Amino acid sequence: MMMLKNINWRHVPLYTLLFMFVWPFLVRLRILDPGGNTLYWFIAFTYLNYLSFIFSIAYGQRMQTGLHPAQAVWLFLLSNILLILTFAAGWQVFDVYGTSAGCNNSSDFLDSLYFSTTIFATVGFGDFLPCNAHGKTLFIAESIIGSTHFGIFITLIFSRVIFPSKA
């Protein structure tokens, strides 16, 4: 079994990030089916991208000399925005959510962004809801990342700020 230390974590985020920017176009052009399997691949690649980013920070591949606290704050904000935008694109493309009045999703990207932000921040106002099992799966995937992201990221980043490596 390959150990996590042996993986070159610098390359994994690049491949998964490429997929994250290409997949909405592939779904819109009907090259990929917007059905369940594509949604599960989207979730898998989102998690792979997120975990590779976290592991690259944890193993010091990107920040070997530590970070200034302001850089850590900006990196945290940027990662929040990218995750929320990624999931908002997922909600919009897969069309698995609707209002509490029904699941006729004729919403625009701002509604998807709003819904994604409320899930990520674990607020959940209830004005938008997942419509089916695929929507519930996407909801679970985003809420797990959203609820744990703050703790994981702050622990990893500020351990680099407080205890920079001696390299």
Number of C-alpha atoms within 10 A of each C-alpha: 3 6 6 10 9 7 12 12 21 15 11 16 21 14 13 20 15 11 16 18 12 11 19 20 12 14 16 13 10 10 10 14 14 16 13 14 12 15 21 15 12 21 19 14 18 23 16 17 22 19 16 21 19 19 18 20 19 18 14 18 14 14 16 14 15 21 19 14 14 10 13 19 15 11 15 16 12 12 16 18 12 11 22 24 18 19 25 21 20 23 24 21 18 20 21 24 26 23 17 12 9 11 16 12 15 12 13 9 15 11 18 24 20 15 26 28 23 18 23 24 17 14 11 15 10 11 10 21 20 21 18 12 11 19 21 15 17 21 21 13 19 25 21 13 19 21 14 11 20 13 10 13 18 14 13 17 25 17 15 22 19 12 12 16 13 7 6
